[in-house]
Amino acid sequence: MAMAAALRREGRRLTQPINALHSSLNSSLISQDQAPHGARSISTQVVRNRMKSVRNIQKITKAMKMVAASKLRAVQTRTENSRGLWQPFTALLGDDPSVDVKKNVVVTISSDKGLCGGINSTSVKISRVLNKLNSGPDKETKYVILGEKAKAQLLRDSKKQIALSLTELQKNPLNYTQVSVLADDILKNVEYDALRIVFNKFHSVVQFLPTVATVLSPEVIEREAESGGKLGELDSYEIEGGETKAEILQNLAEFQFSCVMYNAVLENACSEQGARMSAMDSSSRNAGDMLDRLTLTYNRTRQASITTELIEIISGASALEG
């Protein structure tokens, strides 16, 4: 009895998909019977619409590539000139990414717009790695985010650690005055021992290098100098005027941060436009390949439709003659 009941249940379970299959076949047959005259050309119309949409997308991607190339030429010269600002600070104060401090601030620089490859995701990944490496029971790590794309990603899992978020930096042409005001706002609103700026350094249109620049606070610089580390050569310089060593270090740290930020923002903007050029070029080529395939499909479908109509005409004429 138990076996018979199991077989009946299994039979009902198998009958359901079979009934569904029959109903779908019947509906398809009904739709074919009720199709209007000339329904054979619907497939070619669909292909034509698809070709039109792909062609429009290709025009947009080509235009975006040209705009990105124009913006890249405008910002590349300023980027190359800005590299001479932070290099003297690196020679004087060093750039030690492995320095161990309690208060770390990760400044993540990204773009406000997408369609530029993976440069924003790369910056966010490096920022998260720096957060993990500098985390501990007696340590504190905060984020300062520049750009909408990094903000959208870091809000998902690090919302409480975001101390400051700024967007629309590239709405106007970037200059040192604008970036120095921005750097001053960051220094006023964030307590830090080390600022770690994450950005993409521009090499070429198809190559950018994720980079981390470290700027230490005046207290940490003085501590490192007194300990005889890499900053020990600071004591060999003579101080002129009435300023003390602490005041000079404070001015140097602030000026270093503004110079590094200016170069980092320009480097990232240059990398963004280069990555957008590459992405739009790849999209245009992919659209061209898709157009070739759609054209081949359209021609084959059209030829098959014409052949079928000729066969019907010939068969009708033969029937009339017979």
GULODO-110716 format. One record per residue (C-alpha): residue in one letter; x, y, z. Coordinates in Angstrom, 1 decimal, decimal comma. Layout:
# GULODO-110716
<"A" <X Y Z>>
...
***
This chain:
# GULODO-110716
<"M" <0,0 0,0 0,0>>
<"A" <2,8 2,4 0,9>>
<"M" <4,5 1,6 -2,4>>
<"A" <1,3 2,2 -4,4>>
<"A" <0,8 5,6 -2,6>>
<"A" <4,4 6,6 -3,4>>
<"L" <3,9 5,7 -7,1>>
<"R" <0,7 7,8 -7,3>>
<"R" <2,5 10,8 -5,8>>
<"E" <5,4 10,3 -8,2>>
<"G" <2,9 10,1 -11,1>>
<"R" <1,2 13,4 -10,0>>
<"R" <4,6 15,1 -9,7>>
<"L" <5,6 14,0 -13,2>>
<"T" <2,2 14,9 -14,7>>
<"Q" <2,5 18,6 -13,7>>
<"P" <5,4 19,6 -15,9>>
<"I" <4,0 17,6 -18,8>>
<"N" <0,7 19,5 -18,5>>
<"A" <2,6 22,8 -18,4>>
<"L" <4,5 21,7 -21,5>>
<"H" <1,2 20,9 -23,3>>
<"S" <-0,3 24,3 -22,3>>
<"S" <2,7 26,2 -23,5>>
<"L" <2,7 24,4 -26,9>>
<"N" <-1,0 25,1 -27,3>>
<"S" <-0,5 28,8 -26,5>>
<"S" <2,3 29,0 -29,0>>
<"L" <0,2 27,3 -31,7>>
<"I" <-2,7 29,7 -31,0>>
<"S" <-0,4 32,7 -31,3>>
<"Q" <1,0 31,4 -34,6>>
<"D" <-2,5 30,8 -35,9>>
<"Q" <-3,6 34,3 -34,8>>
<"A" <-0,5 36,1 -36,1>>
<"P" <-1,2 38,8 -38,7>>
<"H" <-0,3 38,6 -42,3>>
<"G" <3,4 39,4 -43,0>>
<"A" <4,5 38,1 -39,5>>
<"R" <7,5 36,4 -41,3>>
<"S" <9,2 39,8 -41,5>>
<"I" <9,1 40,4 -37,7>>
<"S" <12,5 38,8 -37,2>>
<"T" <14,2 41,1 -39,7>>
<"Q" <12,5 44,1 -38,1>>
<"V" <13,9 43,1 -34,6>>
<"V" <17,3 42,8 -36,1>>
<"R" <17,1 46,2 -37,8>>
<"N" <16,1 47,8 -34,5>>
<"R" <18,9 46,1 -32,7>>
<"M" <21,4 47,3 -35,4>>
<"K" <20,1 50,8 -35,0>>
<"S" <20,5 50,8 -31,2>>
<"V" <24,1 49,4 -31,4>>
<"R" <25,0 52,0 -34,1>>
<"N" <23,8 54,8 -31,8>>
<"I" <25,7 53,4 -28,9>>
<"Q" <28,8 53,2 -31,0>>
<"K" <28,4 56,9 -31,9>>
<"I" <28,2 57,8 -28,2>>
<"T" <31,3 55,8 -27,3>>
<"K" <33,3 57,4 -30,1>>
<"A" <32,2 60,9 -29,0>>
<"M" <33,1 60,1 -25,3>>
<"K" <36,6 58,9 -26,4>>
<"M" <37,2 62,1 -28,3>>
<"V" <36,1 64,2 -25,3>>
<"A" <38,3 62,1 -22,9>>
<"A" <41,3 62,6 -25,3>>
<"S" <40,7 66,4 -25,3>>
<"K" <40,5 66,5 -21,5>>
<"L" <43,6 64,3 -21,2>>
<"R" <45,7 66,7 -23,3>>
<"A" <44,6 69,6 -21,2>>
<"V" <45,5 68,0 -17,9>>
<"Q" <48,6 66,0 -18,8>>
<"T" <50,9 69,0 -19,0>>
<"R" <49,9 70,3 -15,6>>
<"T" <50,3 66,8 -14,1>>
<"E" <53,9 66,6 -15,4>>
<"N" <54,7 70,0 -14,0>>
<"S" <53,2 69,3 -10,6>>
<"R" <55,6 66,4 -10,0>>
<"G" <58,4 68,9 -9,3>>
<"L" <56,4 70,2 -6,2>>
<"W" <56,4 67,2 -4,0>>
<"Q" <59,8 65,7 -5,0>>
<"P" <61,9 68,1 -2,8>>
<"F" <59,7 67,2 0,2>>
<"T" <60,3 63,5 -0,4>>
<"A" <64,1 64,1 -0,5>>
<"L" <63,9 66,2 2,7>>
<"L" <61,2 64,5 4,8>>
<"G" <61,1 61,0 3,2>>
<"D" <58,1 58,9 2,3>>
<"D" <57,9 55,9 4,7>>
<"P" <54,7 53,9 4,2>>
<"S" <55,6 51,4 6,9>>
<"V" <55,7 54,0 9,7>>
<"D" <53,8 52,8 12,8>>
<"V" <51,5 55,5 14,3>>
<"K" <48,3 55,4 16,2>>
<"K" <46,1 57,8 14,2>>
<"N" <46,0 56,9 10,5>>
<"V" <43,9 58,8 7,9>>
<"V" <43,5 57,2 4,5>>
<"V" <42,8 59,8 1,8>>
<"T" <41,2 58,0 -1,1>>
<"I" <41,1 59,9 -4,4>>
<"S" <38,6 58,7 -7,1>>
<"S" <36,5 60,1 -9,9>>
<"D" <32,9 61,4 -9,8>>
<"K" <31,9 59,7 -13,0>>
<"G" <32,2 56,1 -14,1>>
<"L" <32,9 54,4 -17,5>>
<"C" <36,7 54,6 -16,8>>
<"G" <37,7 51,0 -16,2>>
<"G" <38,8 49,8 -12,8>>
<"I" <40,8 52,7 -11,4>>
<"N" <38,2 53,5 -8,7>>
<"S" <37,9 49,9 -7,6>>
<"T" <41,7 49,6 -7,4>>
<"S" <41,9 52,7 -5,2>>
<"V" <39,2 51,4 -2,9>>
<"K" <40,9 48,0 -2,6>>
<"I" <44,2 49,6 -1,6>>
<"S" <42,4 51,8 0,9>>
<"R" <40,8 48,8 2,6>>
<"V" <44,1 47,0 2,7>>
<"L" <45,8 50,0 4,4>>
<"N" <42,9 50,1 6,9>>
<"K" <43,4 46,5 7,8>>
<"L" <47,2 46,8 8,0>>
<"N" <47,0 49,9 10,3>>
<"S" <44,2 48,6 12,6>>
<"G" <44,7 47,5 16,1>>
<"P" <43,5 47,8 19,7>>
<"D" <45,3 51,1 20,3>>
<"K" <45,1 52,4 16,7>>
<"E" <42,4 54,4 14,9>>
<"T" <41,9 54,6 11,1>>
<"K" <39,7 57,1 9,3>>
<"Y" <38,8 57,7 5,7>>
<"V" <38,8 61,0 3,8>>
<"I" <37,1 60,4 0,4>>
<"L" <37,5 62,5 -2,7>>
<"G" <35,1 61,5 -5,4>>
<"E" <31,7 60,0 -5,7>>
<"K" <32,7 56,5 -6,8>>
<"A" <34,9 55,7 -3,8>>
<"K" <32,3 57,1 -1,5>>
<"A" <29,6 54,8 -2,9>>
<"Q" <31,8 51,7 -2,4>>
<"L" <33,2 52,6 1,1>>
<"L" <29,8 53,5 2,5>>
<"R" <28,7 49,9 2,2>>
<"D" <31,1 48,5 4,9>>
<"S" <33,0 51,5 6,4>>
<"K" <30,4 54,2 6,9>>
<"K" <31,4 54,8 10,6>>
<"Q" <35,0 55,3 9,6>>
<"I" <34,4 58,0 7,0>>
<"A" <35,5 61,3 8,6>>
<"L" <35,1 63,6 5,5>>
<"S" <33,7 63,2 2,0>>
<"L" <34,1 65,6 -0,9>>
<"T" <32,8 65,4 -4,4>>
<"E" <32,7 67,3 -7,7>>
<"L" <36,4 68,3 -7,5>>
<"Q" <36,8 68,3 -11,3>>
<"K" <33,7 70,4 -11,9>>
<"N" <36,1 73,3 -12,6>>
<"P" <39,7 73,2 -13,9>>
<"L" <42,0 72,1 -11,0>>
<"N" <44,5 74,6 -9,7>>
<"Y" <46,8 74,7 -6,7>>
<"T" <44,7 77,3 -4,8>>
<"Q" <41,6 75,1 -5,0>>
<"V" <43,5 72,0 -3,8>>
<"S" <45,4 73,9 -1,0>>
<"V" <42,0 75,1 0,4>>
<"L" <40,8 71,5 0,3>>
<"A" <43,9 70,3 2,1>>
<"D" <43,5 73,0 4,7>>
<"D" <39,9 71,8 5,4>>
<"I" <41,1 68,2 5,8>>
<"L" <43,8 69,2 8,2>>
<"K" <41,3 71,3 10,3>>
<"N" <38,7 68,5 10,5>>
<"V" <40,8 65,4 11,0>>
<"E" <43,3 64,5 13,7>>
<"Y" <46,2 62,4 12,3>>
<"D" <49,6 61,1 12,8>>
<"A" <50,0 59,9 9,2>>
<"L" <48,1 60,8 6,1>>
<"R" <48,1 58,1 3,5>>
<"I" <47,0 59,4 0,1>>
<"V" <45,8 56,7 -2,3>>
<"F" <45,7 57,7 -6,0>>
<"N" <46,5 56,4 -9,5>>
<"K" <49,7 57,7 -11,0>>
<"F" <49,6 58,3 -14,7>>
<"H" <52,1 56,6 -17,0>>
<"S" <50,4 56,4 -20,4>>
<"V" <46,9 56,1 -21,8>>
<"V" <46,8 52,4 -21,2>>
<"Q" <48,9 52,2 -18,0>>
<"F" <48,4 53,7 -14,6>>
<"L" <50,1 52,8 -11,3>>
<"P" <48,2 52,6 -8,0>>
<"T" <50,3 54,7 -5,6>>
<"V" <50,3 55,5 -1,8>>
<"A" <52,0 58,7 -0,6>>
<"T" <52,6 59,2 3,1>>
<"V" <52,6 62,5 4,9>>
<"L" <53,5 62,6 8,6>>
<"S" <52,4 65,0 11,2>>
<"P" <55,0 67,5 12,7>>
<"E" <55,1 65,6 16,0>>
<"V" <55,9 62,3 14,2>>
<"I" <58,5 64,0 12,0>>
<"E" <60,2 65,4 15,1>>
<"R" <60,1 62,1 16,8>>
<"E" <61,5 60,3 13,8>>
<"A" <64,3 62,9 13,5>>
<"E" <65,2 62,6 17,2>>
<"S" <65,3 58,8 17,0>>
<"G" <68,0 59,1 14,3>>
<"G" <65,9 57,4 11,6>>
<"K" <65,5 58,5 8,0>>
<"L" <64,6 62,0 9,1>>
<"G" <67,7 62,5 11,2>>
<"E" <69,3 64,8 8,6>>
<"L" <66,8 67,6 9,6>>
<"D" <69,1 68,7 12,4>>
<"S" <71,9 69,4 9,9>>
<"Y" <70,0 72,3 8,5>>
<"E" <70,3 75,8 9,9>>
<"I" <67,2 77,7 11,0>>
<"E" <67,1 81,4 10,2>>
<"G" <64,6 83,9 11,6>>
<"G" <62,6 83,8 14,7>>
<"E" <60,7 80,6 14,0>>
<"T" <61,3 77,6 16,1>>
<"K" <61,9 74,1 14,8>>
<"A" <58,3 73,0 15,7>>
<"E" <56,8 75,9 13,7>>
<"I" <59,0 75,1 10,7>>
<"L" <58,0 71,5 10,8>>
<"Q" <54,3 72,5 11,1>>
<"N" <54,6 74,7 8,0>>
<"L" <56,6 72,0 6,1>>
<"A" <54,0 69,3 6,9>>
<"E" <51,1 71,5 5,7>>
<"F" <52,9 72,6 2,6>>
<"Q" <54,0 69,0 1,8>>
<"F" <50,4 67,8 2,1>>
<"S" <49,0 70,4 -0,2>>
<"C" <51,7 69,8 -2,8>>
<"V" <51,2 66,0 -2,6>>
<"M" <47,4 66,4 -2,8>>
<"Y" <47,7 68,7 -5,8>>
<"N" <49,9 66,2 -7,7>>
<"A" <47,7 63,2 -6,6>>
<"V" <44,5 64,8 -7,8>>
<"L" <46,0 65,7 -11,2>>
<"E" <47,6 62,3 -11,6>>
<"N" <44,3 60,6 -10,8>>
<"A" <42,4 62,9 -13,2>>
<"C" <44,9 62,1 -15,9>>
<"S" <44,6 58,4 -15,2>>
<"E" <40,8 58,7 -15,3>>
<"Q" <40,7 60,3 -18,8>>
<"G" <43,3 57,7 -20,1>>
<"A" <41,3 54,8 -18,7>>
<"R" <38,0 56,3 -20,2>>
<"M" <39,7 56,6 -23,6>>
<"S" <40,7 52,9 -23,5>>
<"A" <37,3 51,8 -22,2>>
<"M" <35,4 53,8 -24,9>>
<"D" <37,8 52,5 -27,6>>
<"S" <37,1 48,9 -26,6>>
<"S" <33,4 49,6 -26,5>>
<"S" <33,4 51,1 -30,0>>
<"R" <35,3 48,1 -31,3>>
<"N" <32,9 45,7 -29,6>>
<"A" <30,0 47,6 -31,1>>
<"G" <31,5 47,3 -34,5>>
<"D" <32,0 43,5 -34,1>>
<"M" <28,4 43,2 -32,9>>
<"L" <27,2 45,2 -36,0>>
<"D" <29,0 42,9 -38,3>>
<"R" <27,4 39,8 -36,7>>
<"L" <23,9 41,5 -36,8>>
<"T" <24,4 42,5 -40,4>>
<"L" <25,2 38,9 -41,3>>
<"T" <22,2 37,6 -39,4>>
<"Y" <19,9 40,2 -41,0>>
<"N" <21,1 39,3 -44,5>>
<"R" <20,7 35,6 -43,9>>
<"T" <17,2 36,1 -42,5>>
<"R" <16,2 38,4 -45,4>>
<"Q" <17,5 35,9 -48,0>>
<"A" <15,6 33,1 -46,3>>
<"S" <12,4 35,1 -46,3>>
<"I" <12,8 36,0 -50,0>>
<"T" <13,6 32,4 -50,9>>
<"T" <10,5 31,2 -49,0>>
<"E" <8,3 33,7 -50,8>>
<"L" <9,7 32,7 -54,2>>
<"I" <8,9 29,1 -53,5>>
<"E" <5,4 29,9 -52,5>>
<"I" <4,9 32,0 -55,7>>
<"I" <6,3 29,2 -57,9>>
<"S" <4,2 26,6 -56,2>>
<"G" <1,1 28,6 -56,6>>
<"A" <1,8 29,2 -60,3>>
<"S" <2,4 25,5 -60,8>>
<"A" <-0,9 24,6 -59,0>>
<"L" <-2,8 27,0 -61,3>>
<"E" <-1,2 25,6 -64,4>>
<"G" <-2,0 22,0 -63,3>>
***
